[in-house]
Amino acid sequence: MRRVLLIIAAIPLLFIAWDWSVFRSKPSAENIMAVKPGMTMDEVLSLLGEPIAQREGGRIEFLCRCSEERRCVERSSISFIYTRKPSTRWWIALFQLDITYPMLWVHFNERGRMKEVFVMEYVGIEAHRLLHTTKLSPCDKNDRSIEHIAWAADNAIALQQLKEHF
């Protein structure tokens, strides 16, 4: 009977361990900082490795300064997802644990060039702070101009923040 109880107790613990081990496989902070807007998918893959998921999106409209209407349209996009929210995050929220984890997304434009890298820190189930982002200007059809983002940390601070998680 005691052995059965131990097995029953071990199953949720094994699930949690598996959930967090899959979540913890991620690229280095230095490689994330080396990813630059305008890179091809192959260049990003050589730095960060294979993503755990890839999503294709359809037509996207967004605010930009490129046109009189202040609207830009992208016909399609692809996103690489390198981390995921752990399945056990609801238990974390239920017990009000302050467990932090990062989310890393790399977005590509319709020409297959990296348009944005975005890294956010979550506490429990809530977004907590931006760790790093850099973005390609949507107005530059040559995929060379980086857009200034006022609320993004400078590179030294971003690298320090990324090293806390990667």
Protein Blocks (a to p, Z undefined) as FASTA:
>chain_A
ZZmmmmmmmmmmmmmmmmmmmmmpccdfklmmmpcghiafklmmmmnopafbdcdddddd
dddfkbmnopacdfbdcdddfbdcdfklmmmmmnopabdcddddddddfkopafbdcddd
dehjacfbdfbdcdddfklmnopaccddfkbccfklmmmmmmmmZZ
